[in-house]
């Protein structure tokens, strides 16, 4: 590259700052990077190494994407080496005209990070334009009477170059009559004047031809020529004389056509035709018009300061005799504020991230005003209140950056209006609007419509049914706003969770995988999560509580009276002297449902004597409604229905067999009476055949046994004593009593009389037996042995333990019965507890107590005090913690329920009555 003004053909780079300092401070400096090159450089010529001067390495160029941002593509940047290259023709005369300094300003843009660098390239003039005259010849008429020294202004040549390469002087071809001097205008322009050196004689030579040459200061200099054709005219003593040699005037641009600029005036001392002056213009250029008579100069078209700032006119005045005078008119065009600022965007980013930090560059703006002075000074601003601001970068460059926080969910796009206003009077302005779109960022977590969900699901729901739906919204776009649902936690077992519920990942619908059972699972809670598809993903949790509602799907279950092992109903005895209101028995039932579905009511379906007994609607207590009459049957049958409160109600039935008798012996004949069969004759025949067969078998066994004993000789006196006549043997139970049948233990005696008559009596022997015969014999320890005759020793190895009499202390007082089936609170209708939890706890503990009473493992004595619950629930779980279920066990034939020892301490004697219960139907006789 050349470094001097004389080196042509090569770019001359003259940065203002040193390259090594520029590489450090260029991004932060407002001074542009300057280069100087000659005009007319061929395309592809290197202006300078822009990347190196900016401190960028060659390896950074692919990522920084260094480029030129300019209105016209005069320059480009090499992608390989970062050099600034000429990309189009650079003609200084076309770019800047007669301006003394011609410079092109533009911005270099580098990305990642985005930076702008101001570049100034000064275009130096070269001598590529020779001086040029507008005409090939110039005619001049000079009178022969003109005096030596008279001066004549000649045609002016034009040179497009500036400086030393512009027009410098004029030369005239050799002539003895004429000479040439170079005159200079106030603006520095040169013009020639022809001087008459000696008088002319028309009669000797009436025509002179000279060559005028215009030379510039180039190296080598260029020139232009014109032929001067001088005609010598006849004598005219007085030439015209203008009042001023140079007229100067200022004219505002944009004046309408026809506006008077000025009026020139010349005088001639001659008379007649020689004093008449005619005015004319040289090189009007179709801009101005000159009135040839008055000398008034007017405009032909609109003037534009931006096109031509001044005009220089040569006005010629010619009298009638041919004498000519000339003057110069300098017209200076005044700038008016007639150009609005022009806004141009460079490197506009139309989409920005919503999380862009304040100060993020959006666009680089250039504003140009063709006016000059204050009319060219521009202010730039934003319209409206927006989260953006404009920062001045240089004299005519601005940056549009973010100022506040952006949120796409509130405002997805912005219409940014930028207004540029100059300082003219009146000021002119222009506006342009750009649309900025915000790109979504995953900055919003899903939000559920409710803070918590509560769902009621009836039990026995079909598997696969939808039980609830959760919904969450995410205002983000695309994957950032796509929500999926899942179950992340539950109070159910993790392995069992999938068998209970599932959730649709797309819709949030919760499905039941199985039918729920209120009796097994009352409620459970799920934690659902809504997660978007952003990166990183955001999520939100919500709790879903599922309450399993109860349905009436469990029929009442009768706990008492229970059926025997063979499915037959038990019987109860009622004293014949029972008064109205006497408590005969009590039907106890439970329902596994809850609420009104478990509210039981008791009804009599069938009764042998409809008016003899009454049944408590809520308590299930069977009481005598009146006294037993003579015509009433001793054996009564009640069919009781137990209904729950559900819709529709479910029910169960229980059969009560009641026998009016004062003792068990008295009740046996009634028990032996079977219901009249449909065919009495056939049933009688059946029983006769069975009886004969049994008697025959027993007789044969007795004979065989007697023969066998006789043949064996003397045998054990004890064994033989069992067959002696008149012996009464008391028999007691040799096996533990069975409580699971729902009956209380009792004892009976089997007496064998001497006369061979066997009676089945309870707790007494036949009075015909002699008192000398021992029923039970024992030793000194008091241990009793069965089947012993009088006089036998008490050395038998297998004693029988006597059955202890029942303890009356285990009866319960009326006040200790539970409220729903007892009568401690008055009316029989009862009031169902309002608290469902209390009801369910009551049912659960009643079931637990009934189960222990049924398997015979609980102790009913006064010393137990826990009804056997302590073995299951721990010693601290006593009767004071749970409702007393022992009221469901009663003493047949008594009007009192079971009482504990507390009742005895309170001075309440147990009610009388020795009723017993026995299985109805066929008795087992041995």
LUMKELUM-819857 format. One line per field, with one value per residue (C-alpha): x negated, y, z; residue number from 0. Coordinates in steps of 0.5 Angstrom, whole numbers, plus 500, padded with zeros to 3 digits. Layout:
<nodes>
xx = X; ...;
yy = Y; ...;
zz = Z; ...;
i = NUM; ...;
</nodes>
This chain:
<nodes>
xx = 500; 498; 496; 496; 501; 497; 497; 503; 506; 506; 510; 506; 508; 507; 511; 511; 509; 504; 506; 504; 508; 513; 514; 515; 520; 523; 530; 530; 528; 533; 527; 528; 522; 519; 517; 515; 515; 515; 521; 522; 519; 520; 525; 522; 517; 515; 516; 513; 513; 520; 519; 512; 514; 520; 515; 519; 515; 516; 519; 524; 527; 532; 535; 535; 538; 534; 538; 539; 546; 547; 553; 549; 544; 537; 533; 533; 529; 525; 528; 521; 517; 521; 519; 523; 524; 526; 533; 535; 533; 530; 531; 530; 533; 539; 539; 537; 537; 533; 532; 525; 526; 529; 530; 534; 537; 540; 540; 536; 541; 538; 542; 542; 541; 545; 540; 540; 534; 534; 530; 528; 525; 523; 523; 517; 517; 513; 512; 517; 521; 518; 521; 526; 530; 537; 536; 531; 531; 532; 534; 532; 533; 528; 529; 523; 524; 522; 517; 511; 511; 519; 520; 525; 528; 527; 530; 529; 527; 529; 525; 528; 522; 520; 514; 508; 511; 516; 516; 510; 509; 510; 505; 507; 503; 498; 501; 498; 505; 508; 505; 508; 508; 511; 516; 519; 526; 527; 528; 522; 524; 520; 522; 519; 519; 517; 513; 512; 505; 505; 511; 514; 515; 521; 519; 512; 515; 522; 522; 517; 517; 513; 513; 515; 512; 514; 509; 510; 504; 504; 498; 498; 502; 508; 511; 517; 518; 523; 522; 523; 526; 525; 529; 526; 532; 533; 532; 537; 534; 537; 538; 543; 541; 545; 546; 542; 537; 539; 546; 547; 554; 557; 563; 567; 568; 575; 577; 582; 580; 581; 578; 574; 566; 564; 563; 557; 556; 551; 550; 548; 546; 547; 554; 559; 558; 551; 554; 559; 556; 558; 557; 555; 553; 547; 548; 555; 556; 564; 564; 564; 567; 565; 569; 565; 568; 569; 563; 568; 566; 571; 571; 574; 574; 574; 567; 565; 559; 557; 556; 552; 550; 548; 549; 544; 547; 544; 548; 546; 549; 548; 550; 553; 546; 543; 539; 540; 539; 539; 541; 541; 547; 546; 552; 551; 557; 559; 561; 568; 570; 574; 571; 574; 569; 568; 568; 564; 564; 557; 557; 564; 566; 573; 574; 570; 571; 576; 570; 565; 561; 562; 557; 558; 557; 563; 561; 556; 560; 557; 560; 559; 561; 559; 560; 554; 552; 558; 562; 558; 557; 562; 565; 568; 573; 578; 585; 589; 587; 583; 578; 573; 568; 564; 557; 553; 547; 544; 546; 551; 551; 556; 557; 563; 562; 567; 568; 573; 575; 579; 584; 587; 593; 595; 593; 591; 589; 588; 589; 583; 584; 577; 578; 572; 573; 568; 567; 569; 575; 580; 577; 578; 579; 580; 582; 581; 584; 581; 584; 580; 582; 580; 578; 581; 576; 579; 580; 586; 588; 595; 600; 606; 613; 614; 609; 612; 617; 622; 626; 632; 632; 638; 635; 636; 634; 633; 625; 623; 628; 626; 626; 623; 619; 614; 612; 605; 604; 597; 597; 591; 591; 589; 586; 585; 592; 594; 596; 596; 598; 596; 597; 591; 593; 599; 601; 602; 597; 592; 593; 601; 601; 601; 607; 611; 611; 607; 607; 607; 600; 604; 611; 610; 616; 615; 618; 619; 616; 620; 627; 626; 629; 631; 631; 623; 621; 624; 620; 613; 609; 605; 599; 600; 595; 595; 589; 587; 583; 578; 571; 570; 577; 581; 586; 592; 595; 602; 605; 612; 615; 620; 626; 629; 637; 641; 646; 651; 648; 647; 654; 654; 651; 655; 650; 655; 659; 654; 655; 653; 648; 653; 656; 662; 664; 663; 669; 670; 675; 679; 682; 690; 691; 687; 690; 691; 685; 681; 674; 674; 668; 665; 663; 656; 654; 649; 648; 641; 643; 643; 648; 655; 653; 652; 658; 661; 669; 672; 679; 683; 685; 688; 691; 695; 698; 698; 700; 696; 689; 686; 680; 676; 675; 668; 666; 668; 670; 676; 680; 687; 693; 698; 698; 699; 706; 709; 710; 703; 699; 693; 688; 688; 684; 682; 679; 675; 673; 667; 667; 661; 663; 660; 664; 666; 665; 662; 665; 663; 668; 667; 672; 673; 676; 679; 682; 686; 684; 681; 676; 672; 675; 682; 680; 677; 684; 685; 679; 680; 686; 684; 688; 694; 691; 695; 696; 696; 697; 691; 687; 689; 688; 681; 680; 682; 677; 672; 674; 674; 667; 664; 667; 665; 658; 658; 661; 656; 650; 652; 653; 646; 643; 646; 644; 637; 637; 639; 635; 629; 630; 630; 628; 627; 632; 632; 634; 639; 642; 645; 650; 652; 660; 662; 656; 656; 650; 649; 646; 643; 640; 633; 631; 630; 637; 638; 639; 639; 646; 648; 651; 649; 646; 651; 650; 655; 655; 657; 660; 661; 666; 667; 673; 670; 674; 669; 671; 667; 668; 664; 660; 664; 664; 670; 673; 674; 667; 664; 660; 655; 653; 647; 648; 641; 635; 629; 623; 620; 618; 625; 624; 631; 631; 637; 640; 638; 643; 643; 637; 632; 626; 623; 617; 620; 615; 619; 623; 628; 628; 634; 638; 638; 644; 645; 643; 648; 644; 642; 649; 649; 653; 658; 654; 648; 651; 649; 653; 655; 658; 659; 664; 661; 663; 670; 674; 674; 673; 666; 662; 657; 650; 649; 641; 640; 633; 637; 642; 636; 632; 638; 639; 632; 631; 638; 636; 629; 633; 638; 632; 629; 635; 637; 630; 631; 624; 627; 628; 635; 633; 633; 626; 624; 627; 624; 629; 623; 621; 614; 611; 612; 611; 607; 608; 610; 616; 621; 629; 628; 625; 630; 638; 640; 642; 644; 651; 652; 651; 657; 660; 666; 672; 670; 672; 664; 658; 651; 649; 642; 639; 640; 648; 647; 643; 648; 653; 657; 659; 659; 666; 669; 671; 667; 669; 665; 664; 663; 663; 670; 672; 670; 666; 660; 662; 656;
yy = 500; 507; 512; 518; 522; 521; 514; 512; 505; 503; 504; 508; 506; 511; 509; 514; 510; 504; 497; 494; 500; 500; 492; 493; 499; 499; 496; 501; 508; 512; 515; 511; 507; 511; 509; 513; 511; 514; 514; 509; 503; 497; 492; 487; 492; 491; 498; 495; 489; 490; 484; 486; 493; 491; 486; 480; 473; 469; 464; 468; 470; 464; 465; 473; 474; 480; 484; 491; 495; 500; 503; 502; 496; 500; 495; 488; 484; 478; 472; 468; 474; 479; 485; 490; 490; 495; 492; 497; 503; 509; 516; 522; 527; 523; 521; 528; 533; 539; 538; 539; 532; 526; 521; 514; 512; 506; 501; 494; 489; 483; 478; 474; 478; 483; 490; 495; 499; 506; 506; 512; 511; 518; 518; 522; 525; 523; 527; 523; 529; 534; 541; 542; 548; 547; 550; 548; 556; 562; 569; 575; 582; 588; 595; 597; 603; 599; 602; 598; 595; 593; 587; 582; 576; 569; 562; 559; 551; 546; 541; 535; 534; 538; 541; 541; 536; 542; 547; 552; 557; 559; 560; 563; 562; 567; 574; 581; 584; 580; 577; 573; 574; 569; 572; 568; 568; 569; 561; 560; 559; 561; 565; 568; 575; 577; 584; 588; 590; 595; 598; 594; 596; 593; 594; 591; 584; 584; 577; 574; 566; 564; 558; 558; 552; 551; 547; 543; 542; 534; 530; 530; 536; 535; 541; 543; 548; 552; 557; 564; 567; 575; 579; 587; 591; 598; 604; 605; 610; 608; 601; 599; 599; 595; 598; 592; 588; 582; 581; 577; 575; 570; 566; 561; 554; 551; 558; 557; 558; 565; 568; 574; 573; 580; 585; 587; 594; 597; 604; 607; 614; 613; 616; 612; 605; 605; 606; 601; 595; 588; 583; 576; 570; 565; 558; 559; 551; 552; 554; 562; 566; 573; 579; 581; 588; 589; 585; 582; 575; 570; 562; 557; 551; 550; 550; 545; 546; 539; 539; 545; 550; 556; 559; 563; 567; 571; 577; 580; 587; 589; 596; 597; 599; 592; 594; 589; 589; 583; 582; 576; 574; 570; 566; 563; 558; 558; 551; 551; 545; 541; 534; 530; 525; 518; 512; 506; 500; 495; 488; 488; 483; 481; 476; 476; 472; 474; 473; 478; 482; 489; 492; 487; 490; 489; 494; 499; 505; 510; 517; 521; 528; 532; 539; 542; 546; 546; 543; 537; 536; 530; 527; 520; 518; 512; 513; 510; 507; 501; 497; 499; 505; 509; 510; 515; 511; 517; 523; 520; 513; 510; 503; 500; 496; 493; 497; 493; 486; 482; 477; 474; 471; 478; 482; 477; 482; 490; 495; 500; 506; 510; 518; 522; 530; 535; 542; 546; 551; 549; 542; 536; 529; 522; 515; 508; 502; 495; 489; 485; 478; 475; 468; 464; 461; 456; 461; 459; 452; 449; 451; 447; 450; 448; 448; 441; 436; 432; 427; 422; 416; 411; 404; 398; 403; 399; 398; 403; 408; 416; 418; 425; 430; 435; 440; 445; 450; 453; 460; 458; 456; 449; 444; 449; 449; 442; 439; 431; 428; 423; 420; 421; 419; 416; 413; 407; 401; 403; 396; 396; 403; 401; 396; 402; 408; 411; 417; 419; 423; 427; 429; 428; 424; 419; 412; 407; 400; 396; 397; 400; 397; 402; 397; 395; 402; 409; 414; 415; 421; 421; 427; 428; 432; 436; 437; 441; 439; 445; 444; 444; 442; 445; 442; 443; 438; 438; 433; 429; 426; 420; 419; 412; 413; 407; 403; 399; 392; 388; 385; 385; 379; 376; 375; 372; 367; 363; 357; 350; 346; 342; 349; 348; 354; 354; 355; 359; 358; 363; 363; 362; 367; 372; 379; 384; 387; 381; 381; 374; 375; 380; 379; 382; 384; 388; 391; 392; 398; 405; 411; 410; 403; 400; 403; 397; 396; 390; 387; 381; 377; 371; 369; 364; 369; 375; 379; 375; 378; 385; 387; 393; 397; 399; 395; 388; 386; 381; 382; 379; 384; 380; 375; 367; 365; 358; 358; 360; 354; 353; 353; 359; 361; 368; 370; 376; 381; 385; 391; 396; 403; 403; 404; 399; 396; 389; 384; 378; 374; 370; 364; 364; 358; 360; 355; 357; 353; 354; 349; 345; 338; 341; 344; 337; 335; 341; 340; 333; 335; 336; 340; 336; 333; 334; 326; 324; 316; 316; 319; 315; 309; 311; 313; 306; 302; 306; 305; 298; 297; 301; 297; 290; 293; 295; 288; 284; 288; 287; 280; 279; 284; 280; 273; 275; 278; 271; 267; 271; 270; 275; 281; 288; 290; 297; 295; 290; 295; 299; 294; 293; 294; 301; 304; 312; 315; 323; 324; 331; 334; 330; 335; 343; 346; 349; 356; 357; 354; 361; 357; 357; 351; 346; 340; 334; 327; 320; 316; 308; 305; 298; 297; 298; 305; 310; 317; 323; 328; 335; 335; 330; 323; 318; 318; 311; 310; 307; 312; 307; 307; 311; 315; 318; 315; 319; 319; 323; 329; 330; 327; 324; 318; 316; 309; 307; 302; 303; 300; 301; 304; 311; 308; 309; 312; 317; 322; 327; 334; 337; 342; 349; 352; 358; 365; 370; 376; 376; 379; 386; 391; 395; 401; 398; 396; 400; 405; 403; 396; 397; 401; 405; 412; 411; 410; 404; 408; 410; 416; 414; 417; 423; 422; 416; 415; 413; 409; 405; 404; 401; 396; 394; 393; 389; 385; 384; 382; 378; 374; 372; 370; 366; 362; 361; 364; 370; 370; 372; 372; 378; 377; 378; 385; 385; 380; 377; 383; 384; 378; 381; 388; 388; 389; 397; 395; 394; 395; 402; 403; 400; 399; 393; 387; 382; 385; 380; 374; 373; 368; 364; 365; 371; 378; 381; 381; 379; 384; 384; 384; 391; 390; 386; 391; 396; 392; 389; 382; 378; 377; 370; 364; 358; 358; 353; 353; 347; 345; 344; 339; 332; 330; 326; 321; 316;
zz = 500; 499; 504; 500; 496; 490; 490; 486; 484; 491; 498; 503; 510; 515; 522; 527; 533; 533; 531; 538; 542; 537; 538; 546; 546; 539; 542; 547; 543; 539; 535; 528; 525; 519; 512; 506; 499; 492; 488; 482; 485; 482; 485; 490; 492; 499; 503; 510; 515; 518; 523; 525; 526; 531; 535; 532; 530; 524; 528; 531; 524; 523; 529; 530; 522; 521; 516; 513; 515; 510; 505; 499; 498; 497; 501; 503; 508; 506; 510; 510; 512; 515; 510; 508; 500; 495; 492; 487; 483; 487; 483; 488; 483; 484; 491; 494; 488; 489; 497; 499; 503; 501; 506; 507; 513; 515; 521; 521; 525; 529; 533; 539; 542; 538; 537; 532; 530; 526; 520; 516; 509; 506; 498; 495; 488; 482; 476; 472; 469; 464; 464; 459; 456; 455; 448; 442; 440; 443; 439; 441; 438; 439; 436; 432; 437; 443; 447; 449; 456; 455; 458; 456; 460; 456; 457; 463; 463; 468; 472; 476; 480; 486; 490; 486; 480; 479; 474; 475; 470; 463; 457; 450; 444; 441; 439; 438; 439; 445; 452; 457; 465; 470; 475; 481; 484; 492; 492; 489; 482; 476; 470; 464; 462; 455; 454; 448; 447; 441; 437; 432; 425; 422; 415; 416; 419; 421; 424; 429; 431; 438; 442; 449; 454; 461; 465; 472; 477; 476; 475; 469; 468; 463; 459; 455; 449; 446; 440; 440; 434; 435; 430; 429; 428; 426; 432; 437; 442; 448; 451; 456; 463; 468; 475; 478; 476; 481; 483; 489; 492; 497; 495; 499; 496; 494; 492; 486; 479; 476; 482; 481; 483; 481; 476; 473; 469; 464; 461; 455; 454; 446; 443; 439; 437; 440; 447; 447; 451; 450; 456; 455; 459; 458; 460; 463; 464; 464; 471; 470; 465; 464; 461; 455; 455; 463; 465; 470; 472; 474; 476; 471; 476; 483; 487; 491; 496; 496; 489; 488; 493; 489; 482; 478; 472; 466; 464; 457; 456; 448; 445; 438; 436; 438; 444; 450; 457; 462; 469; 474; 478; 484; 487; 493; 495; 502; 506; 508; 513; 507; 508; 514; 517; 514; 519; 517; 521; 521; 524; 526; 531; 530; 536; 542; 548; 554; 559; 556; 561; 560; 555; 550; 543; 539; 533; 530; 527; 522; 521; 515; 514; 507; 510; 513; 519; 525; 520; 520; 527; 529; 536; 536; 541; 542; 542; 548; 555; 553; 556; 551; 550; 545; 546; 542; 539; 534; 531; 527; 530; 535; 539; 541; 547; 552; 559; 563; 564; 559; 560; 554; 557; 559; 552; 547; 542; 542; 536; 537; 534; 533; 531; 529; 529; 526; 529; 524; 524; 524; 526; 521; 523; 521; 524; 523; 527; 528; 531; 536; 538; 544; 544; 550; 555; 560; 566; 568; 572; 571; 576; 578; 578; 585; 591; 593; 590; 594; 591; 593; 590; 592; 593; 588; 582; 576; 575; 570; 571; 571; 579; 578; 573; 575; 571; 571; 566; 563; 560; 556; 549; 545; 549; 555; 556; 555; 561; 563; 569; 574; 581; 585; 592; 596; 603; 600; 599; 593; 590; 591; 588; 581; 583; 586; 581; 575; 572; 564; 563; 558; 560; 568; 569; 575; 573; 579; 577; 581; 585; 592; 598; 604; 609; 607; 605; 607; 604; 601; 599; 592; 591; 583; 579; 573; 569; 563; 557; 558; 559; 565; 566; 572; 576; 581; 586; 588; 593; 591; 597; 595; 600; 599; 600; 603; 599; 602; 600; 606; 609; 617; 620; 626; 632; 637; 637; 633; 630; 632; 629; 625; 623; 628; 632; 640; 645; 651; 657; 659; 666; 666; 671; 667; 668; 662; 660; 662; 658; 655; 650; 645; 638; 637; 630; 626; 619; 616; 613; 616; 617; 616; 612; 619; 622; 624; 626; 628; 626; 627; 621; 624; 631; 634; 638; 635; 641; 646; 645; 643; 640; 641; 634; 635; 641; 639; 646; 646; 652; 654; 652; 657; 662; 659; 658; 659; 652; 650; 647; 652; 645; 641; 635; 633; 626; 627; 621; 622; 617; 615; 614; 606; 600; 598; 605; 606; 611; 615; 619; 626; 629; 636; 640; 646; 651; 657; 663; 670; 670; 664; 666; 665; 658; 656; 654; 650; 647; 645; 641; 634; 629; 626; 620; 613; 614; 621; 619; 615; 620; 626; 622; 621; 629; 630; 626; 628; 636; 635; 631; 637; 642; 639; 638; 645; 648; 644; 646; 654; 653; 649; 655; 661; 657; 657; 664; 666; 662; 665; 672; 678; 675; 678; 683; 681; 674; 676; 681; 675; 673; 680; 681; 685; 683; 681; 678; 678; 671; 670; 664; 662; 657; 657; 655; 648; 648; 641; 640; 644; 650; 657; 661; 665; 668; 668; 672; 669; 674; 673; 677; 680; 677; 670; 669; 666; 667; 664; 670; 671; 678; 682; 683; 683; 690; 690; 691; 698; 702; 703; 696; 695; 689; 689; 693; 694; 699; 704; 700; 698; 690; 688; 683; 679; 679; 686; 690; 698; 702; 696; 697; 694; 690; 683; 679; 675; 679; 676; 678; 680; 676; 680; 681; 676; 679; 679; 679; 672; 670; 667; 670; 665; 666; 663; 656; 650; 648; 641; 643; 650; 654; 659; 655; 655; 648; 644; 637; 640; 636; 631; 633; 629; 629; 624; 627; 633; 630; 626; 632; 636; 631; 630; 638; 638; 633; 636; 643; 640; 636; 643; 646; 640; 640; 648; 650; 654; 661; 664; 671; 675; 676; 669; 668; 660; 657; 654; 650; 654; 651; 644; 645; 651; 658; 658; 654; 659; 659; 661; 654; 650; 650; 654; 649; 655; 654; 648; 653; 657; 662; 659; 663; 667; 666; 667; 662; 665; 670; 673; 680; 680; 680; 686; 690; 688; 692; 686; 687; 680; 678; 679; 674; 672; 665; 661; 653; 649; 642; 639; 635; 636; 643; 643; 648; 650;
i = 0; 1; 2; 3; 4; 5; 6; 7; 8; 9; 10; 11; 12; 13; 14; 15; 16; 17; 18; 19; 20; 21; 22; 23; 24; 25; 26; 27; 28; 29; 30; 31; 32; 33; 34; 35; 36; 37; 38; 39; 40; 41; 42; 43; 44; 45; 46; 47; 48; 49; 50; 51; 52; 53; 54; 55; 56; 57; 58; 59; 60; 61; 62; 63; 64; 65; 66; 67; 68; 69; 70; 71; 72; 73; 74; 75; 76; 77; 78; 79; 80; 81; 82; 83; 84; 85; 86; 87; 88; 89; 90; 91; 92; 93; 94; 95; 96; 97; 98; 99; 100; 101; 102; 103; 104; 105; 106; 107; 108; 109; 110; 111; 112; 113; 114; 115; 116; 117; 118; 119; 120; 121; 122; 123; 124; 125; 126; 127; 128; 129; 130; 131; 132; 133; 134; 135; 136; 137; 138; 139; 140; 141; 142; 143; 144; 145; 146; 147; 148; 149; 150; 151; 152; 153; 154; 155; 156; 157; 158; 159; 160; 161; 162; 163; 164; 165; 166; 167; 168; 169; 170; 171; 172; 173; 174; 175; 176; 177; 178; 179; 180; 181; 182; 183; 184; 185; 186; 187; 188; 189; 190; 191; 192; 193; 194; 195; 196; 197; 198; 199; 200; 201; 202; 203; 204; 205; 206; 207; 208; 209; 210; 211; 212; 213; 214; 215; 216; 217; 218; 219; 220; 221; 222; 223; 224; 225; 226; 227; 228; 229; 230; 231; 232; 233; 234; 235; 236; 237; 238; 239; 240; 241; 242; 243; 244; 245; 246; 247; 248; 249; 250; 251; 252; 253; 254; 255; 256; 257; 258; 259; 260; 261; 262; 263; 264; 265; 266; 267; 268; 269; 270; 271; 272; 273; 274; 275; 276; 277; 278; 279; 280; 281; 282; 283; 284; 285; 286; 287; 288; 289; 290; 291; 292; 293; 294; 295; 296; 297; 298; 299; 300; 301; 302; 303; 304; 305; 306; 307; 308; 309; 310; 311; 312; 313; 314; 315; 316; 317; 318; 319; 320; 321; 322; 323; 324; 325; 326; 327; 328; 329; 330; 331; 332; 333; 334; 335; 336; 337; 338; 339; 340; 341; 342; 343; 344; 345; 346; 347; 348; 349; 350; 351; 352; 353; 354; 355; 356; 357; 358; 359; 360; 361; 362; 363; 364; 365; 366; 367; 368; 369; 370; 371; 372; 373; 374; 375; 376; 377; 378; 379; 380; 381; 382; 383; 384; 385; 386; 387; 388; 389; 390; 391; 392; 393; 394; 395; 396; 397; 398; 399; 400; 401; 402; 403; 404; 405; 406; 407; 408; 409; 410; 411; 412; 413; 414; 415; 416; 417; 418; 419; 420; 421; 422; 423; 424; 425; 426; 427; 428; 429; 430; 431; 432; 433; 434; 435; 436; 437; 438; 439; 440; 441; 442; 443; 444; 445; 446; 447; 448; 449; 450; 451; 452; 453; 454; 455; 456; 457; 458; 459; 460; 461; 462; 463; 464; 465; 466; 467; 468; 469; 470; 471; 472; 473; 474; 475; 476; 477; 478; 479; 480; 481; 482; 483; 484; 485; 486; 487; 488; 489; 490; 491; 492; 493; 494; 495; 496; 497; 498; 499; 500; 501; 502; 503; 504; 505; 506; 507; 508; 509; 510; 511; 512; 513; 514; 515; 516; 517; 518; 519; 520; 521; 522; 523; 524; 525; 526; 527; 528; 529; 530; 531; 532; 533; 534; 535; 536; 537; 538; 539; 540; 541; 542; 543; 544; 545; 546; 547; 548; 549; 550; 551; 552; 553; 554; 555; 556; 557; 558; 559; 560; 561; 562; 563; 564; 565; 566; 567; 568; 569; 570; 571; 572; 573; 574; 575; 576; 577; 578; 579; 580; 581; 582; 583; 584; 585; 586; 587; 588; 589; 590; 591; 592; 593; 594; 595; 596; 597; 598; 599; 600; 601; 602; 603; 604; 605; 606; 607; 608; 609; 610; 611; 612; 613; 614; 615; 616; 617; 618; 619; 620; 621; 622; 623; 624; 625; 626; 627; 628; 629; 630; 631; 632; 633; 634; 635; 636; 637; 638; 639; 640; 641; 642; 643; 644; 645; 646; 647; 648; 649; 650; 651; 652; 653; 654; 655; 656; 657; 658; 659; 660; 661; 662; 663; 664; 665; 666; 667; 668; 669; 670; 671; 672; 673; 674; 675; 676; 677; 678; 679; 680; 681; 682; 683; 684; 685; 686; 687; 688; 689; 690; 691; 692; 693; 694; 695; 696; 697; 698; 699; 700; 701; 702; 703; 704; 705; 706; 707; 708; 709; 710; 711; 712; 713; 714; 715; 716; 717; 718; 719; 720; 721; 722; 723; 724; 725; 726; 727; 728; 729; 730; 731; 732; 733; 734; 735; 736; 737; 738; 739; 740; 741; 742; 743; 744; 745; 746; 747; 748; 749; 750; 751; 752; 753; 754; 755; 756; 757; 758; 759; 760; 761; 762; 763; 764; 765; 766; 767; 768; 769; 770; 771; 772; 773; 774; 775; 776; 777; 778; 779; 780; 781; 782; 783; 784; 785; 786; 787; 788; 789; 790; 791; 792; 793; 794; 795; 796; 797; 798; 799; 800; 801; 802; 803; 804; 805; 806; 807; 808; 809; 810; 811; 812; 813; 814; 815; 816; 817; 818; 819; 820; 821; 822; 823; 824; 825; 826; 827; 828; 829; 830; 831; 832; 833; 834; 835; 836; 837; 838; 839; 840; 841; 842; 843; 844; 845; 846; 847; 848; 849; 850; 851; 852; 853; 854; 855; 856; 857; 858; 859; 860; 861; 862; 863; 864; 865; 866; 867; 868; 869; 870; 871; 872; 873; 874; 875; 876; 877; 878; 879; 880; 881; 882; 883; 884; 885; 886; 887; 888; 889; 890; 891; 892; 893; 894; 895; 896; 897; 898; 899; 900; 901; 902; 903; 904; 905; 906; 907; 908; 909; 910; 911; 912; 913; 914; 915; 916; 917; 918; 919; 920; 921; 922; 923; 924; 925;
</nodes>
